Amino acid sequence: MIRKYLLSTSMAAMVILTNVSMDHAQAQATSAQSSVDQDIALLRKDIRSDKKQIIAANMQLTDAEAPKFWPVYDQYTAELANINDAKLAAIKDYAANYSTLTDDKALALTRQIIGIEESVGQLRLKYVPIFSKVISGKKTALFFQLDRRLTGLVDLQVVSEVPLVEP
């Protein structure tokens, strides 16, 4: 199951970075960008589905826990998706400005990405007590371990394809 997730993640990263590549970002027409955005949205939906399956396979929720856990999970995932929208926007902004990146723009993007990372941490902190009301403390910890690992895998795939800023 993790291999399937990694394959989906790799495909998503390739589509994102192929279609929003540094060399082609400025050359894309509005209609082509709309198509790319639709492709990315579908891939993100697939990744969320795969992630949910991996969470389900590893959490070992009881029949009493599952109906309480999944609505909280879905709410958490929806809020996380909003933060990931901001991350995708930052990557697109970097792609659009890569060839003409100024010091000021580089610093602004750096602050933006750090702020996004902080938002993810704040969201996790917000949801620890919410999850712990519907599952045990150990299962809450397990959930956040899985969440961080899976998110880290996606992030690693994406950032490994984004070129470093040239000094």
N, C-alpha and C positions, 0 to 999 in steps of 0.2 A: 504494500500500500504506500509506503514511503517512496518507493521507486516511482510509482505512478505520479505521486505529488511532485517529485523532483523533475520528472519529465514535463509535467504541466507547467511547472515553474520555469524550466528552461525554455519551453516554447513561448511562454508569456514574455520572458525577458528578451528573447530573440525578436519577437514581433514588435515589442515596444522599441527596442533599440535598432532594429532594422528600419522600421517605418518612421521612426523619429530620430534617425541617426544624425550625427553632427554634420555630416556632409550634405544631407538632403533636407534638413529641417526648414531652411529658408526657401527651398525650391518647391515645396508642396503647395498645391492649390487648396483652396478652402474645401472643396468637395472631397479631395483625397484625404485631407485631415479629418473630415467628418467620418470617412470610412475607417480610418486608422483608429479613431476614438471609439467607434462601434466595436471594432475587433478587440481592442484593449478591454472594453467593458465586458465582452463575452468571455475573454480569457480570465479576467479577474473573477467573474462569476464562477467559472470552472475551478479556479484555485480555491475559492471560498468553499465550494462544495467538497473538493478533495480534502481540505483542511478539516471540515466538519466530520468527514468519514474517519479521518485519522484520530481526531479527538474522541469520537464515539468508540472506536476500537480500543483506545487506551485508557479511557476513564472508568470503565467497568461500573457504570451507573446502575443502581438498583431500580426496580420498577417504581418505587416511590420517589426516587431522586430525579429520574429522567424528565417527567412532566414539569418539574420545577426548574431544572437546570437549563433545558433548551430555550425557553423564552428569554432567560437572562443572557444566555450565550448569543442568541440572535440580536438582542438589544446591544450588547457589547460589540458584536461584529459590525452592526450598522454604524455605531459611533466610530469604530476603528476604520471603517471604509471611508468615512468623511475625512479622517486624518490622512489616510492613504491617497485620497483625491488631492490633497494639498502637496503630498510628496510627489505625485505624478506631475502636478503643475510645476513644481520646482525643477524636476528633471527636464520637462519640456522647455521651461524658461532657460535653463542652462544650455540645452541643445540649440535653441534659437539664437543664443548669444555667444556660443562657444568661440566662433572665429573672430569675434570683435570684443571679447570679454575685457572689461576695464577693471581696475583695482576696486573701484567703488561697487560695481556690479558683483564681482567675486565675493566681496565682503557681505553684501546684501544677501546673496544666495547662501553663503555660509551661515549667517544668522537665521535665515529662513529654515534651513535644514535642521539646525540645532534646536530651533523652536518646535519643529515638527517632532523631533525625537523626545523633547520634553513633554509634548502633548501626549505622546504614546505612554510615557511613564506615568503621567498624571491620570490618564484614563485607567491604566492598570490599578493604580492606587485607589481610585474611585470604586472600582469593581471588586476589590478584595472583600470588603465587608458584604457586598451584595451577593457574591457567589457563596461566601461562607455561611449565609443564612439558609441556603438551599442544599449545600453539600458540606461534607466535613472539611476541617482545616487541611488535612492531608490531601484530599481530593482538590481543594482549591489551589494548594501549592502545585500539585501535579498539573492542573489545568494551565496555570501560568508558566510552568516550565515548558509544557508542550507548545503553548502559544508563542513564547519567546524563541524556542528552537525553530518552529515552522516559519515564523516571521523572519528570523535570522537567515534561514535558507533562501527565502525569496530575496531579501535585501542583498545577500552575498551574490546571487545570480545577477541582479540588476547592477550593482555597483562594480562588479568585475568587468562589465561591458561599457561602463561610462569612462571615457578618457579622463585622466588627471588634468588639472589646470596647468597650463604651461606658464612658467614664471616670466 
